[in-house]
């Protein structure tokens, strides 16, 4: 009987420990889609902190790449959901020893900060990210759709020695689960309404 109890306990640990180890470290808060002159834009907040290992890595010159992924889909009862839009945006977080400043870059935009916490604070606020063109034929204003968003540290973009260290290492794992919400595609604002 004692052996069976131990076996049962080990089986429970095998099932639940991996689940607990892979819970999200980033929370996606208040995502919203609106319309601007550029198209459909997304705003959201991310709640997270860099652990001491990641802070040390950045301060010692390792560039961290964060990727925001977005999908817009329409449910179909007869087949898989139809993907209406899919976008990814990469953020590059680095430290420059000469200027003693942290730098956050995305696309061609760069911002410098005196502290790491200020750079992370800006990274945690996603604002006016164009996720779909306003004239996209598959996206119909007033239609109910499912939007999904996540933010993750992309270890595949780390230098090779760090990729090997990061594999299966909780200290290098930082991501959110997909946050999915049902929303209605907003109506574009006509030029006469905007005036």
C-alpha positions in Angstrom: 0.0 0.0 0.0 2.8 2.4 0.9 4.5 1.8 -2.5 1.2 2.5 -4.3 0.7 5.8 -2.4 4.2 6.9 -3.4 3.6 6.0 -7.0 0.3 7.9 -6.9 2.1 10.9 -5.5 4.8 10.8 -8.2 2.2 10.6 -10.9 0.5 13.7 -9.5 3.8 15.5 -9.4 4.6 14.5 -13.0 1.2 15.9 -14.1 1.0 19.1 -12.1 4.6 20.3 -11.7 5.2 21.0 -15.5 1.8 22.8 -15.5 2.9 25.0 -12.6 6.3 25.6 -14.2 4.9 26.9 -17.4 2.3 29.3 -16.0 2.4 32.8 -17.6 4.8 35.4 -16.1 3.2 38.2 -18.1 -0.4 39.4 -17.7 -2.2 41.0 -20.7 -4.4 43.7 -19.4 -7.3 45.7 -21.0 -6.6 45.1 -24.7 -8.7 47.3 -27.0 -9.1 47.7 -30.8 -10.0 51.1 -32.3 -9.8 52.8 -35.6 -7.4 55.5 -36.6 -6.4 57.1 -39.9 -3.8 54.4 -40.3 -6.2 51.4 -39.8 -7.3 49.2 -36.9 -5.0 49.9 -33.9 -4.4 47.9 -30.8 -3.7 49.2 -27.3 -3.0 47.0 -24.2 -0.9 46.9 -21.1 1.4 44.1 -19.9 2.2 43.4 -16.3 5.6 41.8 -15.7 9.0 42.3 -14.1 12.4 41.1 -15.3 13.9 38.6 -12.9 17.4 39.2 -11.5 19.0 36.9 -14.2 17.4 38.9 -17.1 18.3 42.2 -15.4 21.9 41.1 -15.1 22.0 39.9 -18.7 20.8 43.2 -20.1 23.1 45.3 -17.9 26.1 43.2 -19.1 25.3 43.8 -22.7 22.9 40.9 -23.7 20.2 42.2 -26.0 16.7 40.9 -25.1 14.1 40.5 -27.8 10.4 40.7 -26.9 7.8 39.8 -29.5 4.1 40.9 -29.4 1.9 38.6 -31.4 -1.7 39.5 -32.5 -4.4 37.5 -34.3 -7.9 38.5 -35.4 -10.2 35.6 -36.3 -13.8 34.9 -37.2 -15.4 31.7 -35.8 -16.8 29.3 -38.3 -19.1 26.4 -37.2 -18.2 24.2 -40.2 -14.4 24.5 -40.3 -11.5 26.0 -38.5 -11.7 29.7 -37.5 -10.8 32.1 -40.4 -7.8 34.3 -39.6 -8.5 37.8 -40.7 -5.3 39.5 -39.6 -2.0 38.3 -38.0 0.8 40.6 -36.9 4.0 40.4 -34.9 6.2 43.2 -33.6 9.6 42.8 -32.1 11.1 45.0 -29.3 14.8 45.1 -28.7 15.9 45.9 -25.1 19.6 46.7 -24.7 22.1 48.6 -22.6 24.8 50.9 -23.9 27.8 51.2 -21.5 29.2 54.3 -23.2 26.1 56.4 -22.6 25.0 54.4 -19.5 21.5 54.2 -21.0 19.0 51.5 -21.7 17.5 51.5 -25.2 14.2 50.2 -26.4 13.8 49.8 -30.2 11.1 48.7 -32.4 11.3 49.0 -36.2 13.1 52.3 -36.8 12.1 53.9 -33.5 14.5 54.1 -30.6 14.0 55.5 -27.1 16.7 55.8 -24.4 16.2 55.6 -20.7 18.4 56.3 -17.6 17.0 53.2 -15.8 16.0 49.7 -16.8 12.7 50.0 -14.9 11.7 53.0 -17.1 12.5 51.1 -20.3 10.4 48.1 -19.0 7.6 50.5 -18.1 7.4 51.7 -21.7 7.7 48.2 -23.0 4.7 47.2 -20.9 2.5 49.8 -22.6 1.4 48.9 -26.1 -0.2 51.9 -27.8 -1.7 52.5 -31.3 -0.1 49.4 -32.9 -1.6 49.1 -36.4 -2.7 45.5 -36.7 -4.9 45.7 -39.8 -5.5 48.0 -42.7 -8.7 50.0 -42.6 -9.7 48.8 -46.1 -9.0 45.1 -45.4 -11.8 43.3 -47.3 -12.1 40.4 -44.8 -12.7 42.6 -41.8 -16.2 44.0 -41.7 -17.2 46.8 -39.3 -19.9 45.7 -36.8 -18.9 42.0 -37.1 -18.1 39.9 -34.0 -14.6 38.6 -34.0 -12.1 37.0 -31.6 -8.9 38.9 -31.0 -5.8 37.3 -29.4 -2.6 38.9 -28.0 0.5 37.7 -26.3 4.0 39.0 -25.3 7.0 36.8 -25.0 10.7 36.9 -24.6 12.1 35.3 -27.8 15.1 33.2 -26.7 15.7 32.2 -30.4 17.1 35.6 -31.0 19.6 35.5 -28.1 23.3 34.8 -28.8 23.9 31.1 -29.3 25.5 30.4 -25.9 22.5 32.0 -24.1 20.0 30.0 -26.3 21.6 26.8 -25.0 21.5 28.1 -21.4 17.9 29.3 -21.7 16.5 26.0 -23.0 14.3 24.6 -20.2 15.6 27.2 -17.7 12.8 29.0 -15.9 15.0 32.1 -15.3 15.0 32.7 -19.1 11.3 32.0 -19.6 9.1 35.1 -19.7 5.9 35.0 -21.6 2.1 35.5 -21.4 -0.6 33.1 -22.4 -2.7 34.1 -25.4 -5.3 36.6 -24.2 -8.4 36.1 -26.3 -11.4 38.3 -26.2 -14.6 38.7 -28.2 -15.0 42.1 -29.7 -17.0 43.9 -32.4 -15.0 45.4 -35.3 -15.3 49.2 -34.8 -16.7 51.4 -37.6 -14.2 53.6 -39.4 -14.6 57.3 -38.8 -15.5 59.1 -41.9 -13.6 62.4 -42.7 -16.9 64.4 -42.2 -17.4 62.9 -38.7 -13.9 63.6 -37.7 -14.3 67.4 -38.3 
